Amino acid sequence: MSQSFDEISAQLKRRHRKSARLKWISMGALGLAGLFLVLFFADMLNKGLPAFQQAYVQVELDYNEEASRMGRAAMDPEVSRIVSRSFERLIPGMLRDDPDLLGTSERRWVLANGEVDQYLKGHRNKLSEAEREVVDELAESGQVTLKFNTTFFSRGDSKMAESSGILAAAVGTVMTMLVTLAIAFPIGVMTALYLEEFAPDNRLTQIIEININNLAAIPSILFGLLGLAIFINFFGVPRSSPLVGGMTLALMTLPVIIIATRTALRSVPDSIRHAAFGVGCSRWQVVRDHVLPLAMPGIMTGSIIGLAQAMGETAPLIIVGMVAFIPDVSASFTQAATVLPAQIFTWAGEPDRAFVEKTAGGILVLLSILIFLNATAVVLRKKFERRW
């Protein structure tokens, strides 16, 4: 039975109302997600930016005989209480390295302890009233101030918050990513080339493709267990080293690179292949000289995104031991090292209030690197993208 005009109009109005509701709900969800993102970045900036400043105090150093045994003896007793112990420990070594310093004195800026740093930043601290008075007097005379925290970028980890830095973790991250890239990129690209251009379409290749897609979705901690079982326990690769960390992350990154490479290869029109075959090229020449160069921008974009994802991983590296206390930069790929995510994880578990801003500062550095890598991938895609 046909509907009347009024019934059809009523149905259209209901559909339009539902469509409008869905539109507003979608816009609300998008706005809520954007609000959470803004709040996250605002919180990180509020907590992390203070990490890029550090308290320094100007002291008079008297290099006497007692200071060669106990660094604190080179400073005024009241001032020495607000100076970082990491600097005090350097004084005996300075006198051993340069005996001519003995009997001399100098005035220099040195690192203040973490409680002074927190006090100057307006945070909770454990300074006594007498120590606060000393800090206030020195601040009025310009002998205590906040300066750019070069220590954060020039030193490794430390049990004292004021002398903790990310240098060792940053170098460990670079070394781990180099191992990951050296393993995952060639194997992933060659695997994708074989599956897409050479492998027959049979049950075996279908099973391989299904497993590759499944591997791209499993929890990353399982790759850590796999790395522990195979690379450390079976092959004896040194624990906590960039080598085992890079090999473990390479396992996790391989499916991402394979899928991205296959997608890039599929984007090359078949007419390119047919034209190459038409002038007498073999299948390998077609792939090497025509298909692969045209697909390379997409391959590079997918590989960069895969490496960026691997750089932010913590769980698999915890399993293979890359959460060790590493104060110095690793000299080789087999020495113990840590990475930025693991360093941030370690700082987050410290009870000292000063490590909170170190944690947020490390997150800001890591986010900056990840944003740069993703932006690089977007730029490469836009620059070399071809429309067929």
Buried (B, 14 or more C-beta within 10 A) or exposed (E): EEEEEEEEEEEEEEEEEEEEEEEEEEEEEEEEEEEEEEEEEEEBEEBBEBBBBBBBBBBEBBBBEEBBEEBBBBBEEEBBBBBBBBBBEBBBEBBEEEEEBEEEEEEEEBBBBBBBBBBBBEBEBEBEEEBBEBBEEBBEEEBBBBEEBEBBEEBBBBEBBBBBBBBBBBBBBEBBBEBBBEBBBEBBBEBBBEBBBEBEEEEEEEEBBEEBEEBBEEEBBBBBBBBBEBBBEEEEBBBBBBBBBBBBBBBBBBBBBBBBBBBBBEBBEEEBBEEBBEEEBEEEEBBEEBBBEBBBBBBBBBBBBBBBBBBBBBBBBBBBBBBBEBBBBBEEBBBBBBBBBBBBBBBBEBEBBBBBBBBBBBBBBBBEBBEEBBEBBEEBBEEEEEEE
